Structure formats: structure tokens, C-alpha cells
Amino acid sequence: MVKLDRLITILGSYGARLCGSADREAGLRSVALHDPVRQESPVGDIFLAVGVPTVAEAIRLARQARAVVLVVRTTEDPAPDLLRDADGIAVLVVEPSVSWSQVAGVVYGLVLEGRETESGRGPADLSALADTIAAAVGGPVTIEDQLSRVMAYSSEQREADPVRQDTILGRRVPDRVRALFERQGVFTHLARSDEPLFVPAAPEHGLHGRSVVAVRAGRELLGSLWVSCTAPLDAARASILVDGARTVALHLLRWRVSADLERQVESELVIQLLEGDPDADAVVRKLGLPASGLRVVAVRAHTEAERNAGLLLAFERATTGFGWSRVGRSTLFGNTVYTVLPAADPAPAFHWVRQLVAGLPAHLRIVAGVSGECEVAELPSGRRESDECLTLHDRLGSGEAVCYDESWHQVLLQRLRSAAATGRIPARGPVARLAGHEAPELLPTLRAWLEAQGDLGRAAAVLGVHQNTVRNRLRRVTAAVPGLDLDDPAQRLAMLIAMAVHE
């Protein structure tokens, strides 16, 4: 069931605004579209006043329809006395530049999804459908997606084998069983055929028999429908399984439409934040995020063979689950998935990355960069920091995530390297001159002395030479670079930076 608060949030991105007060927790289950040909108004929780000339008339019709929400198109806010006449009906005003077809598409999509979901992802009654199919074919049923992740399962567990139990608990078919199915050609069959396939028992894996059929929309494989059985299904039960797969496909298609709509709205709002929207405070409120204590997580995922498939899987995983039940808000921008997380401390961001990685295939190479803590107005800078942390993976050889809090100095040096590459750092300073000197030991000696903060003993220990050797080489350094003053703190700092940039 969709709530009024969500309808206001989604339509708000299309320019709709709420006039007056409303109970944002009110549940919306149906839509009524004004039909000027019919005498009586249709009944529904949301009344779309298509073709109604005035707000007053629209309120009258909405009251007849016993509506909770009235959607009207006008350029003006309704007068206070009209809002009082609305008597508890929330009035949503849409700009005339937005077509009724767009408004109706959004509203119907949200309500159809709301009828079927409690979490906002995947039909809630898909489990009821699994129970119905299980009763008809006489065995426990699971519905899985293309990656063998469990989308729904029947409640009857008395005949469940160990593999079914592990699959339900782990929300995914165990890897050892997936490998068995791969060797048996099960996935090849699902990709090519709509006929049921019997998979024989494998006691060594804790697997009883299975029959499986593809869930397909046109030529696209959406998932699979499995039933536990000790022998191939007879013709009647096989027909029921095939019909059940078609019904599952309809549910999944409807879910996909509503899920894609929600992803699109969320993605556009996140991009506005990352690009520095002048009204960022309003945008962050639409996304249900706080205005401070935020971090940007940048993720890239790919395989050697296909760079885009992994990225799309990562975006799908990051946006799985009803938007307001997820901790972050995500977008796919270029070759990177960006997620804005409420995380003043970096630990929740690392946990989020680990959860994302756990839900993706093991063969994907996944890297992530985590920005420092941001206010909402600082999110564009946070995005830049997360990108810079991403680029440090190869240099640092770290795990899945590099965080700005821990790697700020490496980010700074990376920025200086980029500046040096464009010629914005002097290329003829002392470091460059010593790098080309005929005595190659001078530059390492100077660096060791600088890093030892002028301590001759520490520098000599690092170089494995006597202190007098270090002292003698430093005299040769000052002779080789006229004007160099090793007693000047600014020059010493500049040389350390130049060495770090050109290393």
C-alpha cells in the first residue's frame, strides 16, 4: 500500500505541490479518473480531476468520489476558503506544463505497486502465488531471479531438503549447488526453452529432485520457478507449472515498471545534489536524507570480459528495497554508481560497501571510494573526494573501499601530481636539477635528511652510511643548486612536496 507521503514526494519531482495540510501517513489503494460522460463520479482514494475547469468543481467531485487526495492542474494555489471546503482532502496542484498522461502514469504505477508491495521491491503477494502453485503441483516452490536469488517461496516446509533450507536462509542458491546445475546444463536449458526440466536428486549435496521452468517475458529471461519433486511432473502438473511461470512473469514485469520509475526519480534527485543544486535543502528533504552528516560512496564494478554488466548489477543491488527502507540514495552516472549515505562516521559506509559486495557475483572486481563527512551543500566536493579515493586503489593496493578520512594525504598528493602533469608546478626546481645530476646519490640523501626532519643520525641509518657522509653530500647538494637554503623551512617543505609529486 502506497502512502500519501510517498505520492507527494514522487509527484513533487514533476512540479506538484501540496496545498494545505494533510495526513501524510494516509494509505492509498485506488485511483479514480474523472469521466465527463458519466453522471456519477468513480470512487477512489486518489481523484484525478482531468478536464475539470475549476478547483471548486474538482473539490466537489473529489468529495463525491470519497477521495483522500485530489490532483488538479492549475497555475494558482487554491484560495483558503476552498481548502477549508476540501474537508480533509489533500489537494495536490500540478503545473499545466505537466501532461495528464504523465501524472496518470506515475499515479497508477505507484498505486499498482503499492497494492503488491510492503517493501517497495517485488510483489508482496508473490509469496501467496508461490503457495498457490505449490498446492496445485504438490510440492514446495521457490521463485528465483536470474542470479538464483530467492524472490519468494511457498510457506510449506515439511518436505524441504537441506538445499532448500540453505537457499531460503541465505536468500540465494548455494554456490556448490549452482555449480552442479551449471554442469548439468540447467541454466543453458532455462536460457533456451520454456519447457519444464527435471533435475535429479544429488544426495551428496543434500538435494532432492527438482522440476524447474523459465520465467520469461518475450525473449528475456526474468528468473525461474522451482518445485521440489522426486520424479518428473506428469503432464497436468507440468502444465500448471508452466502457467504459474507466466503469471509470475506478469508480476515481475509490473514490479519492474514501478521499480524503474522509482529508480529514475531517485537517480535524478541524487544527481542534482552531486552537481550542486541551488535548492539542495529541498532536494535532500525529498530524498528523506538529513542535511548534514552525509558521505558520498563511489562504486565501480566490472569483469574483464564485460565492463558495463557489473556496473548495472551494482546499481540494481544498491537500489534494491523500497527507497525509504534503504539507508542511502543512489544514481548511476557515467561509469560510476554514486550513493549518498547518512554516515558521520566512516564505519557505516564501509559496512554498506561490504553488504553491496556480498550481494554481487564473486567474479566481479569491485572498488569503492568514500568521501569525507559533508553538509548537503558540500556534496559536490564529496563526490570529487570519492572519485579521487577510487583512483587510489591501484596505487595503495587496498581492499574494496578507500576512505578520504584515512587517505586525505594521498588524495592531496594525487591532486598535486595532476597539477604537475599540467605544468602548474615548477619543473626546473632543485628536485628536478638533482634528479639529473651526475651524482645519483645526492637526491636520495636529501630526501632521507628532509624526511628525518634534519636528523643526521636517522638519515644516515636509513641510507646505511656514516653521518659524515650525509653531511658531505648535503654540502655537495647546496653547491649543485645555487641559491638553495636548507635552513629555510619553506624551501624544505616545497622540496618534500615536489619529491612526493614526482616519485
Phi and psi in degrees as a GROMACS rama.xvg file:
@    title "Ramachandran Plot"
@    xaxis  label "Phi"
@    yaxis  label "Psi"
@TYPE xy
-82.7856  143.844  VAL-2
-101.034  158.125  LYS-3
-58.6343  -36.9542  LEU-4
-58.7197  -40.6175  ASP-5
-69.344  -40.0907  ARG-6
-60.2191  -43.8734  LEU-7
-62.3037  -41.8903  ILE-8
-64.0037  -46.9532  THR-9
-69.0459  -46.5654  ILE-10
-68.242  -24.0808  LEU-11
-60.0235  -32.6722  GLY-12
-71.1174  -13.6176  SER-13
-100.086  9.99666  TYR-14
94.8458  6.13878  GLY-15
-77.4632  150.745  ALA-16
-138.933  145.93  ARG-17
-88.4997  129.005  LEU-18
-106.861  126.165  CYS-19
83.605  -173.094  GLY-20
-95.4993  163.102  SER-21
-161.117  156.011  ALA-22
-84.8896  99.3835  ASP-23
-68.9343  -13.3965  ARG-24
-89.6322  -0.0420925  GLU-25
-62.4666  136.569  ALA-26
-87.0636  140.756  GLY-27
-121.002  121.609  LEU-28
-119.247  -12.852  ARG-29
-149.282  161.944  SER-30
-127.537  136.378  VAL-31
-119.234  128.1  ALA-32
-108.18  126.212  LEU-33
-61.4256  130.56  HIS-34
-121.255  106.432  ASP-35
-66.4443  -15.4193  PRO-36
-78.4201  -33.3345  VAL-37
-82.828  143.849  ARG-38
-70.8385  -47.8674  GLN-39
-91.6388  149.906  GLU-40
-80.7256  140.557  SER-41
-67.0642  156.814  PRO-42
-101.691  135.583  VAL-43
-174.332  156.821  GLY-44
-69.4949  -32.8113  ASP-45
-113.384  123.51  ILE-46
-109.014  116.749  PHE-47
-93.5733  110.226  LEU-48
-84.0762  64.0946  ALA-49
-72.5389  124.359  VAL-50
78.3554  4.20966  GLY-51
-81.7484  124.47  VAL-52
-72.9625  -30.2455  PRO-53
-129.34  156.887  THR-54
-67.0922  -37.8129  VAL-55
-60.526  -44.5926  ALA-56
-65.1311  -38.7567  GLU-57
-62.6873  -40.5941  ALA-58
-64.423  -40.1786  ILE-59
-61.9684  -44.9057  ARG-60
-67.4811  -37.9856  LEU-61
-64.5759  -36.5566  ALA-62
-65.0926  -40.7055  ARG-63
-63.142  -34.7709  GLN-64
-79.8008  -0.332387  ALA-65
54.7494  42.6313  ARG-66
-82.3585  152.542  ALA-67
-94.0307  -30.1288  VAL-68
-130.649  136.2  VAL-69
-114.561  128.579  LEU-70
-111.954  119.87  VAL-71
-126.416  155.758  VAL-72
-110.187  118.347  ARG-73
-161.782  162.071  THR-74
-93.4004  -10.7085  THR-75
-117.253  150.538  GLU-76
-75.7563  139.773  ASP-77
-61.2503  146.897  PRO-78
-65.2464  152.7  ALA-79
-55.8823  -37.1715  PRO-80
-66.9964  -33.0072  ASP-81
-67.6697  -39.3167  LEU-82
-65.2647  -35.0892  LEU-83
-65.3668  -36.8871  ARG-84
-66.0442  -24.5795  ASP-85
-63.1081  -25.6876  ALA-86
52.3898  60.6688  ASP-87
90.8597  -4.90786  GLY-88
-85.0173  125.788  ILE-89
-73.4735  126.344  ALA-90
-102.982  114.326  VAL-91
-104.169  121.423  LEU-92
-102.512  127.328  VAL-93
-112.672  139.314  VAL-94
-64.3571  142.536  GLU-95
-60.8299  -19.2556  PRO-96
-68.7337  -16.9221  SER-97
-92.6398  124.732  VAL-98
-74.2975  154.573  SER-99
-63.8829  -31.5528  TRP-100
-63.5711  -38.7382  SER-101
-65.9465  -45.9148  GLN-102
-61.4136  -47.3787  VAL-103
-63.2671  -39.7485  ALA-104
-61.0099  -43.6958  GLY-105
-65.5795  -47.8869  VAL-106
-64.0448  -48.2943  VAL-107
-63.8911  -38.2289  TYR-108
-61.9832  -43.1868  GLY-109
-66.1875  -42.3551  LEU-110
-71.7341  -39.9321  VAL-111
-61.8623  -40.3384  LEU-112
-66.4873  -41.8853  GLU-113
-62.9666  -30.8618  GLY-114
-64.2255  -28.944  ARG-115
-106.687  -7.87406  GLU-116
-130.114  145.724  THR-117
-104.878  -27.2347  GLU-118
-103.036  -10.7234  SER-119
89.6742  -1.68882  GLY-120
-136.264  116.951  ARG-121
83.0077  133.458  GLY-122
-61.2833  130.757  PRO-123
-66.6005  -31.9389  ALA-124
-85.4973  10.0706  ASP-125
-64.8617  -32.8448  LEU-126
-67.8319  -39.0911  SER-127
-63.615  -37.6542  ALA-128
-64.953  -39.3803  LEU-129
-61.462  -39.5411  ALA-130
-62.6276  -41.6845  ASP-131
-63.9707  -45.061  THR-132
-65.6349  -40.3377  ILE-133
-61.2151  -41.9042  ALA-134
-65.2507  -35.5815  ALA-135
-75.3983  -37.0832  ALA-136
-94.7172  -11.7009  VAL-137
81.0551  35.9303  GLY-138
-166.018  156.295  GLY-139
-59.7882  143.585  PRO-140
-123.807  142.897  VAL-141
-129.021  146.126  THR-142
-115.144  123.935  ILE-143
-125.879  155.068  GLU-144
-88.7266  -170.735  ASP-145
-65.086  -23.1188  GLN-146
-99.3428  17.5718  LEU-147
64.8556  26.5413  SER-148
-89.6508  140.461  ARG-149
-75.9258  124.775  VAL-150
-98.9914  -33.2089  MET-151
-163.54  159.05  ALA-152
-152.104  153.73  TYR-153
-73.1436  153.452  SER-154
-78.0998  -21.9299  SER-155
-68.9154  120.724  GLU-156
-122.355  6.08088  GLN-157
-64.2772  -31.0348  ARG-158
-103.965  19.2814  GLU-159
-71.099  132.253  ALA-160
-89.8671  171.614  ASP-161
-57.1443  -35.6582  PRO-162
-65.6447  -42.1325  VAL-163
-62.2784  -42.6921  ARG-164
-61.5716  -45.3167  GLN-165
-64.8699  -37.841  ASP-166
-64.3721  -44.6358  THR-167
-69.0311  -42.587  ILE-168
-66.1959  -40.3686  LEU-169
-88.7335  -4.70054  GLY-170
60.8491  18.6898  ARG-171
-162.407  145.755  ARG-172
-62.3192  131.814  VAL-173
-56.8024  147.793  PRO-174
-59.3395  -37.5796  ASP-175
-64.1958  -35.3752  ARG-176
-76.4746  -37.5986  VAL-177
-59.7914  -40.9069  ARG-178
-63.5631  -38.7446  ALA-179
-62.7071  -45.9306  LEU-180
-62.7013  -36.5011  PHE-181
-62.814  -44.7304  GLU-182
-65.5251  -33.1083  ARG-183
-81.4541  -4.05898  GLN-184
79.2655  19.2498  GLY-185
-64.5633  -46.6451  VAL-186
-69.5644  -32.9563  PHE-187
-63.2121  -42.1418  THR-188
-62.1524  -44.4186  HIS-189
-62.305  -35.0018  LEU-190
-70.5358  -24.9098  ALA-191
-111.048  -21.0317  ARG-192
-132.435  150.18  SER-193
-102.013  4.85214  ASP-194
-86.6886  147.217  GLU-195
-63.1189  148.76  PRO-196
-126.093  132.359  LEU-197
-91.7972  128.954  PHE-198
-107.169  115.082  VAL-199
-67.1083  161.55  PRO-200
-64.264  150.437  ALA-201
-136.03  83.6851  ALA-202
-56.5334  -32.1329  PRO-203
-64.5818  -20.9065  GLU-204
-102.587  0.613717  HIS-205
74.6413  29.1659  GLY-206
-112.197  122.352  LEU-207
-83.7373  -179.063  HIS-208
-67.1146  157.348  GLY-209
-140.899  149.334  ARG-210
-119.652  137.835  SER-211
-134.675  146.704  VAL-212
-139.005  148.192  VAL-213
-73.3903  143.864  ALA-214
-104.025  113.534  VAL-215
-134.533  146.297  ARG-216
-119.914  107.813  ALA-217
63.6833  -122.076  GLY-218
-96.4749  -3.92748  ARG-219
-90.4449  128.652  GLU-220
-82.4858  117.886  LEU-221
-93.4226  -27.0241  LEU-222
169.607  -151.825  GLY-223
-151.397  154.871  SER-224
-119.433  123.181  LEU-225
-117.756  142.797  TRP-226
-134.189  134.427  VAL-227
-76.9917  129.467  SER-228
-158.844  152.482  CYS-229
-91.2239  -10.8466  THR-230
-148.962  162.045  ALA-231
-55.9978  144.376  PRO-232
-67.3611  145.341  LEU-233
-72.5114  174.047  ASP-234
-59.2365  -41.2427  ALA-235
-66.0047  -46.6722  ALA-236
-71.4365  -33.2057  ARG-237
-63.1878  -38.8852  ALA-238
-64.3907  -40.303  SER-239
-62.0378  -41.3325  ILE-240
-63.1256  -42.3595  LEU-241
-64.8535  -44.0712  VAL-242
-63.2652  -38.8111  ASP-243
-62.1874  -37.7956  GLY-244
-63.761  -37.1457  ALA-245
-65.4652  -40.4197  ARG-246
-66.1805  -41.1492  THR-247
-59.6234  -40.7209  VAL-248
-60.1538  -40.1262  ALA-249
-62.6335  -42.7198  LEU-250
-61.6313  -44.208  HIS-251
-67.8161  -35.8239  LEU-252
-65.0126  -43.2163  LEU-253
-64.1907  -41.051  ARG-254
-60.7983  -41.4516  TRP-255
-62.3771  -42.4722  ARG-256
-59.8075  -48.8423  VAL-257
-68.7433  -38.7235  SER-258
-65.5453  -41.8454  ALA-259
-64.2737  -37.0224  ASP-260
-62.466  -47.0744  LEU-261
-63.5804  -41.9972  GLU-262
-60.9413  -42.3913  ARG-263
-62.8943  -46.1998  GLN-264
-62.5489  -47.7595  VAL-265
-61.2594  -44.6573  GLU-266
-60.6662  -43.0925  SER-267
-64.8979  -38.7541  GLU-268
-67.8533  -40.185  LEU-269
-64.4991  -41.6022  VAL-270
-59.8019  -39.8514  ILE-271
-59.2037  -41.5565  GLN-272
-65.5452  -44.1117  LEU-273
-71.4477  -22.8751  LEU-274
-94.3125  -2.09468  GLU-275
86.8761  57.1016  GLY-276
-65.0866  133.804  ASP-277
-62.7361  -24.1823  PRO-278
-107.47  47.4837  ASP-279
-62.2772  -32.025  ALA-280
-62.2256  -40.079  ASP-281
-69.0734  -38.4975  ALA-282
-64.9432  -43.0668  VAL-283
-67.0649  -30.2193  VAL-284
-68.16  -39.1297  ARG-285
-60.824  -33.9619  LYS-286
-82.915  -6.39984  LEU-287
73.1433  27.4941  GLY-288
-107.415  154.647  LEU-289
-71.4415  165.608  PRO-290
-89.5411  -2.61507  ALA-291
-145.935  173.64  SER-292
65.6732  38.9235  GLY-293
-108.343  153.703  LEU-294
-135.837  150.016  ARG-295
-105.009  126.4  VAL-296
-109.888  122.471  VAL-297
-104.82  129.716  ALA-298
-127.784  136.393  VAL-299
-126.985  140.093  ARG-300
-143.199  130.154  ALA-301
-159.413  166.32  HIS-302
-115.098  168.453  THR-303
-65.0242  -35.0831  GLU-304
-82.2178  -34.8196  ALA-305
-141.729  113.527  GLU-306
-82.793  -28.8341  ARG-307
-86.8599  -30.8056  ASN-308
-61.0459  -44.7109  ALA-309
-62.7665  -38.0237  GLY-310
-64.8276  -42.2331  LEU-311
-65.5129  -38.1752  LEU-312
-63.9476  -40.7171  LEU-313
-64.5673  -40.2862  ALA-314
-66.0919  -42.3861  PHE-315
-61.8315  -40.9223  GLU-316
-68.2353  -40.3141  ARG-317
-65.1653  -27.3011  ALA-318
-106.054  12.739  THR-319
-77.1889  131.919  THR-320
106.312  144.431  GLY-321
-55.6564  133.238  PHE-322
-44.2256  -47.6921  GLY-323
-79.5857  -8.25272  TRP-324
-91.2587  -9.30185  SER-325
-91.8759  149.517  ARG-326
-75.1413  -30.0196  VAL-327
-119.813  172.561  GLY-328
-125.155  133.281  ARG-329
-125.093  160.049  SER-330
-147.474  153.766  THR-331
-106.957  112.556  LEU-332
-130.562  114  PHE-333
66.7282  -125.497  GLY-334
-107.207  26.8885  ASN-335
-138.693  140.086  THR-336
-94.6132  121.084  VAL-337
-106.776  134.298  TYR-338
-129.248  129.496  THR-339
-95.4233  120.524  VAL-340
-116.718  140.306  LEU-341
-78.4888  100.417  PRO-342
-154.968  90.184  ALA-343
-65.0026  -33.2474  ALA-344
-99.9537  145.98  ASP-345
-70.8263  -17.4492  PRO-346
-56.8352  -46.3232  ALA-347
-61.2059  -31.2878  PRO-348
-68.3064  -42.2097  ALA-349
-63.0811  -39.8938  PHE-350
-63.526  -40.7216  HIS-351
-61.7684  -43.2163  TRP-352
-63.1316  -42.9116  VAL-353
-61.9763  -40.4646  ARG-354
-65.0925  -40.5371  GLN-355
-61.7303  -46.391  LEU-356
-62.7805  -39.3271  VAL-357
-64.1223  -26.3021  ALA-358
-91.9968  4.01916  GLY-359
-113.07  156.712  LEU-360
-56.1887  144.105  PRO-361
-66.371  -23.0972  ALA-362
-80.6984  -7.23459  HIS-363
-74.7875  141.32  LEU-364
-94.1998  116.934  ARG-365
-120.131  128.139  ILE-366
-128.593  150.733  VAL-367
-143.319  147.564  ALA-368
-123.677  136.121  GLY-369
-117.952  126.329  VAL-370
-76.2175  173.879  SER-371
-75.348  174.949  GLY-372
-66.6207  136.625  GLU-373
-129.658  147.572  CYS-374
-80.0559  166.513  GLU-375
-60.0436  -37.1179  VAL-376
-71.1197  -15.8667  ALA-377
-94.3426  2.29872  GLU-378
-60.9119  -35.4354  LEU-379
-58.3304  -39.8561  PRO-380
-67.604  -36.4217  SER-381
-62.7186  -38.8187  GLY-382
-62.8594  -41.9317  ARG-383
-64.011  -39.5576  ARG-384
-64.498  -41.3519  GLU-385
-66.2514  -36.8896  SER-386
-63.3003  -42.0259  ASP-387
-66.8995  -36.547  GLU-388
-65.5395  -34.5093  CYS-389
-59.2126  -41.598  LEU-390
-70.0702  -13.9293  THR-391
-83.2325  -8.91999  LEU-392
-56.7419  -50.9161  HIS-393
-65.5465  -35.8083  ASP-394
-70.9232  -41.4408  ARG-395
-88.9931  -20.6818  LEU-396
61.662  36.6252  GLY-397
-87.3595  -176.604  SER-398
-77.6353  -138.201  GLY-399
-71.403  -34.8585  GLU-400
-128.681  139.651  ALA-401
-114.967  127.402  VAL-402
-106.805  140.321  CYS-403
-61.8908  -35.6293  TYR-404
-57.2653  -36.8358  ASP-405
-93.4109  -19.8497  GLU-406
-123.044  22.4878  SER-407
-58.9522  -36.539  TRP-408
-67.9696  -35.6761  HIS-409
-68.8376  -35.7487  GLN-410
-63.4285  -42.8003  VAL-411
-60.8891  -46.2185  LEU-412
-64.5278  -36.0023  LEU-413
-63.2412  -39.9358  GLN-414
-63.3757  -41.3786  ARG-415
-66.5418  -35.5002  LEU-416
-63.5085  -40.9208  ARG-417
-64.1157  -40.657  SER-418
-64.3645  -39.525  ALA-419
-64.2285  -35.5556  ALA-420
-65.5182  -23.7247  ALA-421
-96.7444  8.70484  THR-422
80.3019  19.7341  GLY-423
-94.2498  1.84423  ARG-424
-115.681  135.01  ILE-425
-51.9118  129.704  PRO-426
-95.6022  -2.25197  ALA-427
-120.589  29.0528  ARG-428
-80.4043  -174.101  GLY-429
-57.8444  -39.423  PRO-430
-64.2494  -45.4101  VAL-431
-63.1149  -38.3363  ALA-432
-68.2272  -41.595  ARG-433
-70.3034  -29.6123  LEU-434
-63.7092  -27.909  ALA-435
-102.692  10.8124  GLY-436
-73.2871  153.46  HIS-437
-70.4997  -17.3464  GLU-438
-103.763  94.9848  ALA-439
-67.182  -13.0083  PRO-440
-79.2794  -12.0677  GLU-441
-68.3654  -44.7444  LEU-442
-65.5875  -47.1601  LEU-443
-60.1801  -34.5043  PRO-444
-66.4474  -44.7129  THR-445
-61.4569  -41.207  LEU-446
-65.1974  -45.4583  ARG-447
-60.5515  -39.5149  ALA-448
-68.0667  -41.3083  TRP-449
-65.4425  -44.2195  LEU-450
-68.4217  -24.1417  GLU-451
-86.1555  9.15666  ALA-452
57.1001  38.0229  GLN-453
81.2733  7.4477  GLY-454
-83.355  108.789  ASP-455
-62.1825  -39.1059  LEU-456
-63.402  -45.8053  GLY-457
-65.4818  -41.3396  ARG-458
-64.2124  -41.8897  ALA-459
-63.2513  -39.3417  ALA-460
-64.3439  -39.879  ALA-461
-64.2609  -41.1754  VAL-462
-82.9009  -17.1041  LEU-463
74.6817  32.8564  GLY-464
-130.438  177.344  VAL-465
-82.3777  153.789  HIS-466
-57.6597  -37.8466  GLN-467
-63.8657  -32.1785  ASN-468
-64.7824  -42.2  THR-469
-62.4416  -45.0824  VAL-470
-61.9985  -41.0916  ARG-471
-66.0058  -41.8299  ASN-472
-66.0126  -36.0531  ARG-473
-64.6752  -36.4696  LEU-474
-63.0466  -38.612  ARG-475
-68.4808  -31.3609  ARG-476
-63.8541  -49.1039  VAL-477
-65.9011  -29.7585  THR-478
-72.9479  -33.8428  ALA-479
-76.7815  -22.2065  ALA-480
-123.826  90.0434  VAL-481
-58.2327  137.931  PRO-482
89.3951  -7.35049  GLY-483
-76.2766  126.82  LEU-484
-116.917  103.402  ASP-485
-72.3715  -8.59471  LEU-486
-88.7429  -6.18362  ASP-487
-87.2508  113.265  ASP-488
-58.3057  -35.9436  PRO-489
-65.493  -41.309  ALA-490
-67.1302  -38.8833  GLN-491
-63.3495  -43.1791  ARG-492
-62.8349  -44.3311  LEU-493
-61.8957  -39.352  ALA-494
-68.4314  -37.731  MET-495
-61.8261  -42.7397  LEU-496
-64.1741  -44.4484  ILE-497
-61.3219  -39.4798  ALA-498
-64.3835  -42.0972  MET-499
-65.6336  -37.0994  ALA-500
-69.3381  -39.062  VAL-501
-97.2976  9.66016  HIS-502
